Amino acid sequence: MRFEFEVNLKKVHHIEVRKEIKIQKEPSLRRSLILAYQIQELFDNGKAVSFKQVAIWLHMTYARISQIMNLLFLAQDIQEEILLSDKEAIKDLTEHRIRKIAIEPIWQKQRELWKVPAKEV
């Protein structure tokens, strides 16, 4: 028995291009935070053992991976706002501007600092 059917590969390829474009339109800060969660998942699942290993896989420097991973030190509500908010201010914020907030160990102080960059944009 043999089955034959037609598949329009142009449509399938077109859908993937749209996904890439959609991802590229996401704010860079949001993309960096998502990447940090994905890297953390590699560590949690035992698939990665060091930042150096991840840096090699992603063709990035160790320092860059460290900067991205520091976003996970942000207070949970700040992370949530970065990931879910459609505010224009989020779209213009860069990870570089958020680093000072991420290294602050007290979440309440982070929240106070968070209000300032969001208003500056």
Secondary structure, 3 states (H helix, E strand, C coil): CCCCCCCCHHHHHHHHHHHHHHHHHCCHHHHHHHHHHHHHHHHHCCCCCCHHHHHHHHCCCHHHHHHHHHHHHCCHHHHHHHHHCCCHHHHHCCHHHHHHHHCCCCHHHHHHHHHHHHHHC
